[in-house]
Amino acid sequence: MISSARSALSAVEFFFDRFDAIEKSLVMALRTPSPGMQASASQVIRDLKVLLPDQEFSLLLIPLMRIVKDEEADVAVRMVAALALHDLESGQGDFTIKRVAQFTKNDRMKHLCTWLAYTRFQKGTSLEKQ
């Protein structure tokens, strides 16, 4: 029992020692021209946010916002990026999602971003006021 607790503790320490490298790798994946890499990185961000709810992931905001706003990007990638941006709960991300809901030409993105903005409003957790 004690050895499993020690190994779990060492795994957590290893992860936090490497967190900066993981975050930088995700930024690089979001900036690649590969839609598959972008979508995968966006989903990993969502998964990490569930595991580490107190982590800010501040380096990832701008690359995610860039994908969400890019009208030329693959719609599926934009949608996963919007979900990741929403999960990060930042004022900048919330503002970007609202603007995309208003101005995108893609109906699927408009619907998703409208729904995300509405759910943030309903929760009352929008950080835009701060």
C-alpha positions in Angstrom: 0.0 0.0 0.0 2.8 2.4 0.9 4.8 1.6 -2.2 1.7 2.3 -4.5 1.2 5.7 -2.7 4.9 6.5 -3.2 4.7 5.6 -6.9 1.5 7.7 -7.3 3.3 10.6 -5.6 6.3 10.3 -7.8 4.1 10.2 -10.9 2.4 13.5 -9.8 5.8 15.1 -9.1 7.1 14.0 -12.5 4.0 15.4 -14.2 4.3 18.8 -12.5 8.0 19.0 -13.3 7.1 18.4 -16.9 4.0 20.5 -17.1 5.7 23.5 -18.8 7.1 21.2 -21.5 3.6 19.6 -21.9 2.0 23.0 -22.3 4.6 24.1 -24.8 4.1 20.9 -26.8 0.4 21.5 -26.9 1.0 25.1 -28.2 3.2 23.7 -31.0 0.5 21.1 -31.9 -2.2 23.9 -32.0 0.0 25.9 -34.4 0.7 23.1 -36.9 -1.2 23.2 -40.2 -2.4 19.6 -39.5 -6.1 19.6 -38.5 -5.7 16.2 -36.9 -3.0 17.5 -34.6 -5.0 20.6 -33.7 -8.1 18.6 -32.9 -6.1 16.1 -30.9 -4.3 18.8 -28.9 -7.6 20.6 -28.2 -9.1 17.4 -26.8 -6.0 16.8 -24.7 -6.4 20.3 -23.2 -10.0 19.4 -22.3 -8.9 16.2 -20.7 -6.1 17.9 -18.8 -8.5 20.6 -17.5 -10.8 17.9 -16.0 -7.8 16.3 -14.3 -6.2 19.7 -13.2 -9.2 22.1 -12.7 -7.0 24.7 -10.9 -4.4 24.9 -13.6 -4.7 28.0 -15.8 -3.3 26.8 -19.1 -2.6 30.5 -20.0 -0.2 29.7 -22.9 -2.9 27.8 -24.7 -5.5 30.7 -24.8 -4.1 32.6 -27.8 -3.6 29.5 -30.1 -7.1 28.2 -29.3 -8.6 31.6 -29.9 -6.8 31.8 -33.3 -8.3 28.5 -34.4 -11.8 29.3 -33.2 -11.8 32.6 -35.1 -10.2 31.2 -38.3 -13.1 31.0 -40.9 -10.8 29.0 -43.2 -10.0 26.3 -40.6 -11.7 22.9 -40.6 -15.1 23.3 -38.8 -14.7 20.2 -36.7 -11.3 21.5 -35.4 -12.8 24.9 -34.7 -15.6 23.2 -32.7 -13.2 21.1 -30.5 -11.1 24.2 -30.0 -14.1 26.2 -28.9 -15.1 23.5 -26.4 -11.5 23.5 -25.1 -11.5 27.3 -24.9 -14.9 27.2 -23.0 -13.5 24.6 -20.6 -10.6 26.9 -19.7 -13.0 29.5 -18.3 -11.2 32.7 -19.2 -12.6 36.1 -19.9 -10.7 36.3 -23.2 -11.9 33.0 -24.3 -15.5 33.8 -23.4 -15.3 37.0 -25.3 -13.9 35.2 -28.4 -16.7 32.6 -28.2 -19.3 35.4 -28.0 -17.8 37.2 -31.0 -17.6 34.1 -33.1 -21.3 33.3 -32.2 -22.2 36.8 -33.6 -20.0 37.0 -36.7 -19.1 33.6 -38.0 -20.5 32.6 -41.4 -20.7 28.9 -40.4 -24.0 27.8 -39.0 -22.6 25.0 -37.0 -20.0 27.2 -35.3 -22.6 29.9 -34.7 -24.9 27.3 -33.0 -22.1 25.9 -30.8 -20.7 29.2 -29.8 -24.1 30.6 -29.0 -24.8 27.6 -26.9 -21.4 27.9 -25.1 -21.9 31.6 -24.4 -25.4 30.9 -23.1 -24.3 28.2 -20.8 -21.5 30.4 -19.4 -24.1 33.2 -18.9 -26.5 30.7 -17.1 -23.7 29.5 -14.8 -22.9 33.1 -14.0 -19.2 32.2 -14.2 -18.2 34.6 -17.0 -14.9 36.2 -16.1 -15.6 39.1 -18.5 -16.7 41.4 -15.7 -13.4 41.1 -13.9 
